[in-house]
Amino acid sequence: MLTLKIAFRNIFRNTRRSITTLLTIAIGATAVLVFGAYITGIQYGVQTSAVQRTGHLQVFRNGYFNYGTAAPADWSIGNYQAVLRLIREDPELKHLTAVVTPIQSLAGIAGNFENNTSKTFFGTGFVPSDRDRMKQWNEYGTELQGLQHSGLNDSDLTQGMTGAGVVRILGLCDRLRLDNCPPTPKLAARQPDPSTNALATSAPDLAELVRRDKPADDTHSEEPIIDLLAATAGGAPNVVTLRVSRVEVQTLKELDDNYVGMNIGLAQNLIYGRGEHEASGIVVQLNRTEDLEKARTRLLALFKEHGLDLEVRDFTELNPLYNQIIGMFRSIFAFISAIIAIVVLFTVTNAMGMSVVERTGEIGTSRAMGVRRQGIRKQFLAEGSLLGIMGATVGVALAYFAAYAINHSALTWSPPGQVARVPLRLYLIGAEWLIVTAWIGLLVVSALAALVPANRAARMVVVDALRHI
């Protein structure tokens, strides 16, 4: 305690230099913490967006993740209702899970035969109420788009949603009254090619087939419709009609130009026809992300116990962009932290070196009075460490103030994986690991910076040091 008391007095023997050094450490701590809180906000936002879309875990037939996307029907889960019951009724998983729901992946051709336009699509069938519940998951309190109700009904198999690009390409902008969605331009007609007569007549035949299958009582006449063509699990062509009741802008243009979402019942009707309906996968959304490994272990044990050939993938595997985004920002954070550590290191070294020079006579007197070399070294190390403690503590306070000011400044930005702008949030409260790591890191750097001047002071020859008196 006496050493710290003397160190505190010695620090402020040159007030201007000490305050400059403390401000350097404090500003460095503030920069590290503010940027760390910013990265934490990005991580929470990207994770929340991913979990809302794909859940924490997804269950597939073994091999689907590597090979099934080319032929979802060939790698689907048979008797998936039994697997759903197995997961939902398990005593351990029941307390961990928020939503357990099936999904059906599919691909095919989407057509708007009123405009004679068509394009390929890939889509997902889901239970609308379960999807709406998944969209409400927000463990970290982020403010992301996509929390609104989908507007779809579990009992209505005809309604669905598409990306804005699908609507634009199929010429449905006017009917849906979308902003920034230009109508389809008029193109000059091409001369017919005799070699494509068969293909030329297929569209009217397909349109006629669809019109015959439509119900007579059209209760959704205000909603535009598209026709979806795909091959069934048995290889036969099949067509269903989808009413576009909502448009969801996707984060990537390729996804926006191809995405179609629908009730899982309609997707199963398209893929399996009158055959037994199966599911591509089962989505498991947890209450807390920290239970992910526990839930995965229990799922695998449950499947092994019942002899089910199923695999489990987490959201980081289903969303490769997540790891890329987090990895990039962590690398930037490490680079910035290293630069700040170097600045603090040289600043403290310079301050302590000047202090050693100014107190050379004092050091000689202390040594002549019997203070050992270790005592001199300990004294200067204590002064450097105290500089780090005081500067880091002030930096933490400034970081809290900066985070509060930014969080209440109404600033907005577009985070990775989102289309709309959202409020900018710095997550410093709740990120105690970040504060403790930065605080201890600056303390260690300051102590290391004082080590060289402390060793130089301890090695001084007593007679030479006394000459400076």
Secondary structure, 3 states (H helix, E strand, C coil): CHHHHHHHHHHCCCHHHHHHHHHHHHHHHHHHHHHHHHHHHHHHHHHHHHHHHHCCEEEEECCHHHHHHHCHHHHCECCHHHHHHHHHCCHHHHCCEEEEEEEEEEEEEEEECCCCEEEEEEEEEECHHHHHHHHCCCCCCCCCCCCCCCCCCCCCCCEEEECHHHHHHCCCHHHHCCCCCCCCCCCCCCCCCHHHHHHHHHHHHHHHHHHHHCCCCCCCCCCCEEEEEEECCCCCEEEEEEEEEEECCCCCHHHHCCEEEEEHHHHHHHHHCCCCCCECEEEEEECCHHHHHHHHHHHHHHHHHCCCCEEEEEHHHHCHHHHHHHHHHHHHHHHHHHHHHHHHHHHHHHHHHHHHHHCHHHHHHHHHCCCCHHHHHHHHHHHHHHHHHHHHHHHHHHHHHHHHHHHCCCCEECCCCCCCCEECCCCCCCCHHHHHHHHHHHHHHHHHHHHHHHHHHHCCCHHHHHCCC
